[in-house]
Amino acid sequence: MLSWIRGKLTPRQKATMTIMFADVCGSTQLFERYGDEKARKIVSFTLALLTQITMKYGGEVVKTIGDEIMCKYPDNSSAFQAACDMQRSIRNHEHLAKINMAIKIGFHHGEILLEKNDVFGDAVNVAARMVGMAKAKQIICTGSTIAKLPIALAKNARNLGRVKVRGKKREMEIFEVIWQEDTSDVTMLYKSTDPPRRPASVRLVLHHKGQRFEVNEKLPFLSLGRDRENDLSVDTDLASRNHASIEFRQGKFLLTDRSTNGTFVWMENGEKFFIHREDIHLYNRGIISLGRDAMTDDPDLIYYKYVSKKESR
């Protein structure tokens, strides 16, 4: 009993490391297309490949969470190179390329707490937010992580601006890692401290029950919820009175959930997200459902589309 109590009282060890999350995209579609057994083998093979690459760069897989692995690396450079290698390996793999397998990656360098075989702390939470912001075939990390990299690596990243990160009082600067070998057509903004210029004449157009709504630079805020005082009112019991909002910020459209039951978002590429008291960026086009995972014929669905200057309404 005494040894057990001593074990519980042992303090967690502090360390400064880079935490990475790598997530298999579109796994739901894999299971629908190939069935449970084959899809599970594909996902397991992909995670095994990511694990090998992690070890190749001196990292360690902390744990597997469903279709996602959580890794730790001793430094930024190792994590950066491993993330790029992961994306290239998936793209260049003979069989994975045929089924259009894709992953998304997020990482952050900071202080963590080590306890047995697990890690905790702010760096873990921020890294999880980064992968949540990433799209398929994309690598996202924080500006502070890029700032500590050698210039030879850091030049292969571009500034995406400052965004609100759940759990943080201040907005954080985020970067996209350009992992493709040929980056000649990409404008690099390494260590840019100024907010990026906002694209001209972009807007988010929403449709709900025959009504049209728009969020843009001149109309930068739209409230959604069951209360009729909202800009867009959805008459369903599962929606909160003041359920969510969409805000135009630095050329991007941020959907923020403040509800009891959360918000479901379907992206054009087939990905589905559930957010609850957190944010998500809206891009391209998709569907929003307040409070429930609805079917596509649900009359309470909200359809949205990102429209640039060159596009028609």
C-alpha positions in Angstrom: 0.0 0.0 0.0 2.8 2.4 0.9 4.6 1.8 -2.4 1.3 2.4 -4.3 0.8 5.8 -2.5 4.4 6.8 -3.2 3.9 6.0 -6.9 0.8 8.2 -7.0 2.7 11.1 -5.3 5.6 10.9 -7.8 5.6 14.3 -9.6 5.4 14.4 -13.3 8.6 15.2 -15.1 8.8 18.4 -17.1 10.4 18.5 -20.6 10.5 20.7 -23.7 9.6 18.7 -26.8 7.7 18.8 -30.0 4.3 17.1 -30.0 2.8 16.0 -33.3 -0.6 14.5 -34.2 -1.0 12.7 -37.6 -4.6 11.9 -38.6 -5.9 9.6 -41.3 -8.5 11.6 -43.4 -11.7 10.1 -44.7 -11.6 6.9 -42.8 -15.4 6.8 -42.7 -15.5 6.7 -46.5 -12.8 3.9 -46.5 -15.1 1.7 -44.3 -18.1 2.4 -46.5 -16.1 1.6 -49.7 -14.1 -1.4 -48.6 -15.9 -2.8 -45.6 -14.7 -3.1 -42.0 -12.0 -5.7 -42.4 -10.2 -4.3 -45.4 -10.5 -0.7 -44.3 -9.1 -1.6 -40.9 -6.1 -3.2 -42.6 -5.6 -0.1 -44.7 -5.7 2.3 -41.7 -3.5 0.0 -39.6 -0.9 -0.2 -42.5 -1.0 3.6 -42.8 -0.4 4.1 -39.1 2.4 1.6 -39.1 4.1 3.5 -41.9 3.7 6.7 -39.9 5.2 5.0 -36.9 8.2 3.9 -38.9 8.8 7.4 -40.1 8.5 8.8 -36.6 11.2 6.4 -35.3 13.4 7.2 -38.3 13.6 10.8 -37.2 14.3 10.0 -33.5 10.7 10.4 -32.5 8.4 8.2 -30.4 4.8 7.3 -30.8 3.1 8.1 -27.5 -0.2 6.5 -28.4 -2.7 5.7 -31.1 -6.1 7.3 -30.9 -8.5 5.7 -33.3 -7.2 6.7 -36.8 -4.6 9.1 -35.4 -1.2 8.8 -33.8 0.3 11.1 -31.2 4.1 11.5 -31.3 6.9 13.3 -29.5 10.2 14.5 -30.9 13.2 15.9 -29.1 13.4 19.0 -31.3 11.5 21.0 -34.0 13.7 20.0 -36.9 13.1 16.3 -36.4 9.3 16.8 -36.3 9.4 19.1 -39.3 11.3 16.6 -41.4 9.2 13.7 -40.2 6.0 15.5 -41.1 7.2 16.2 -44.6 8.4 12.6 -45.0 5.0 11.3 -43.8 3.1 13.3 -46.5 5.5 12.3 -49.3 5.5 8.7 -48.3 1.7 8.5 -48.4 1.6 10.3 -51.7 4.3 8.2 -53.3 3.2 4.8 -52.0 2.0 2.6 -54.8 -1.1 1.2 -53.1 -2.0 4.1 -50.9 -1.8 6.6 -53.8 -4.3 4.4 -55.8 -7.0 4.8 -53.2 -6.2 8.5 -52.7 -5.2 8.0 -49.0 -4.5 11.3 -47.3 -3.4 12.4 -43.8 -3.3 15.8 -42.0 -0.6 16.8 -39.5 -0.3 19.3 -36.7 2.6 20.0 -34.4 3.8 22.4 -31.7 7.0 22.8 -29.7 6.7 23.6 -26.0 6.8 22.4 -22.4 5.1 19.1 -21.6 4.6 16.9 -18.6 5.8 13.3 -18.8 4.1 10.6 -16.8 4.9 7.0 -17.4 4.1 6.4 -21.1 1.9 9.5 -21.6 2.4 13.2 -22.1 0.3 16.2 -20.9 0.4 19.9 -20.9 -0.2 23.0 -23.0 2.0 21.9 -25.9 -0.1 18.8 -26.3 -3.3 20.8 -26.4 -2.0 23.3 -28.9 -0.7 20.5 -31.2 -4.1 18.9 -31.1 -5.6 22.3 -32.2 -3.1 22.5 -35.1 -4.2 19.1 -36.6 -7.8 20.2 -36.1 -7.2 23.2 -38.3 -5.3 21.2 -41.0 -7.0 19.9 -44.1 -6.2 16.7 -45.9 -2.6 16.6 -47.2 -1.7 19.6 -45.1 0.7 20.3 -42.2 0.0 23.1 -39.8 2.1 24.3 -36.9 2.5 27.4 -34.7 4.6 30.5 -35.5 6.7 30.0 -32.3 7.6 26.5 -33.6 8.7 27.8 -37.0 10.7 30.6 -35.3 13.0 28.1 -33.6 13.8 26.2 -36.8 17.0 26.5 -38.9 16.4 28.9 -41.8 17.0 26.1 -44.3 13.8 24.4 -43.0 11.8 27.4 -42.0 11.9 28.9 -45.4 9.6 26.0 -46.5 6.6 27.4 -44.5 4.1 30.1 -45.2 2.3 32.3 -42.8 -1.5 31.8 -42.5 -2.0 34.7 -40.1 -3.3 34.8 -36.6 -6.2 32.8 -35.4 -8.2 32.1 -32.3 -7.1 28.9 -30.6 -9.3 27.2 -28.1 -7.9 27.6 -24.6 -5.7 30.6 -25.5 -6.6 34.2 -24.6 -4.6 35.6 -27.4 -4.7 34.7 -31.1 -1.8 32.5 -32.3 0.2 32.8 -35.5 0.0 29.6 -37.5 2.0 28.4 -40.5 1.6 25.8 -43.2 4.5 23.6 -43.9 5.1 23.2 -47.7 6.2 19.6 -48.0 6.1 19.2 -51.8 9.5 19.1 -53.3 8.7 21.8 -55.9 7.7 24.9 -54.0 8.5 27.4 -56.8 4.9 28.5 -57.1 4.4 29.1 -53.4 5.0 32.5 -51.8 7.0 32.1 -48.6 6.3 34.5 -45.7 8.8 33.2 -43.1 8.7 35.0 -39.8 6.3 37.6 -41.0 5.0 39.5 -38.0 2.4 41.5 -39.9 -1.1 40.1 -40.5 -1.5 38.9 -44.0 -3.4 41.1 -46.5 -7.0 40.2 -46.7 -8.1 39.0 -50.1 -10.3 41.5 -52.0 -14.0 40.9 -52.4 -14.4 37.5 -50.6 -17.6 36.5 -49.0 -19.4 33.6 -47.5 -22.8 33.0 -48.9 -25.3 30.9 -46.9 -28.7 29.5 -47.8 -31.4 28.3 -45.4 -35.0 27.5 -46.2 -35.0 29.7 -49.3 -33.3 32.7 -47.5 -29.9 34.0 -48.5 -27.3 35.4 -46.0 -23.9 36.8 -46.5 -20.8 37.4 -44.4 -18.1 39.7 -45.8 -15.8 42.6 -44.9 -18.7 45.1 -44.5 -21.0 42.6 -42.8 -18.4 40.7 -40.7 -20.6 38.9 -38.2 -23.6 36.5 -38.4 -25.4 35.0 -35.4 -27.1 31.6 -35.6 -29.5 30.0 -33.2 -33.1 29.1 -32.2 -33.8 32.6 -30.9 -35.6 34.7 -33.6 -33.3 37.7 -32.8 -30.4 35.9 -34.4 -29.5 36.9 -38.0 -30.1 33.3 -39.1 -32.8 31.6 -37.0 -33.1 27.8 -37.0 -36.3 26.5 -35.5 -35.3 23.2 -34.0 -35.3 22.1 -30.3 -31.7 20.8 -30.5 -30.4 24.2 -31.4 -29.5 26.6 -28.6 -31.0 30.1 -28.4 -27.6 31.6 -29.2 -26.0 28.6 -30.8 -23.1 29.9 -32.9 -21.6 32.7 -35.0 -19.7 33.2 -38.2 -17.1 35.9 -38.2 -15.0 37.4 -41.1 -11.5 37.8 -39.8 -8.3 38.4 -41.8 -9.8 37.1 -45.0 -11.1 33.9 -43.3 -14.5 32.8 -42.1 -14.5 31.4 -38.5 -17.5 29.4 -37.2 -17.6 29.5 -33.4 -19.9 27.1 -31.5 -21.3 28.3 -28.1 -24.1 25.7 -27.8 -25.2 22.8 -25.6 -25.4 20.2 -28.3 -22.6 21.3 -30.6 -22.4 21.9 -34.4 -21.8 19.5 -37.3 -20.0 20.7 -40.4 -19.7 18.7 -43.6 -16.9 19.9 -46.0 -17.0 19.6 -49.8 -14.2 17.0 -49.7 -16.4 14.6 -47.6 -14.8 15.3 -44.2 -17.2 15.8 -41.3 -16.4 17.7 -38.2 -18.2 18.1 -34.8 -17.3 21.2 -32.8 -18.5 22.0 -29.3 -17.5 25.3 -27.7 -14.7 25.7 -30.2 -13.9 27.2 -33.7 -13.5 25.9 -37.3 -12.6 27.7 -40.5 -15.1 27.5 -43.3 -13.7 27.2 -46.8 -14.9 26.1 -50.3 -18.4 24.9 -49.6 -20.3 22.7 -47.3 -23.2 22.1 -44.9 -23.8 23.2 -41.3 -26.2 21.5 -38.9 -27.0 23.0 -35.5 -27.3 20.5 -32.6 -27.7 17.2 -34.6 -26.0 14.9 -37.0 -28.7 15.3 -39.7 -29.4 13.7 -43.0 -28.9 15.6 -46.2 -32.6 16.1 -46.8 -33.1 17.8 -43.4 -34.9 21.1 -44.0 -32.9 22.8 -41.2 -29.5 22.4 -42.8 -27.6 25.5 -43.7 -25.6 25.5 -47.0 -22.6 27.7 -47.3 -20.1 28.6 -50.1 -16.9 30.7 -50.0 -17.0 33.1 -53.0 -14.1 35.1 -54.3 -14.1 38.1 -56.6 -13.8 36.0 -59.7 -16.7 33.6 -58.8 -20.3 34.3 -59.6 -23.0 34.2 -57.0 
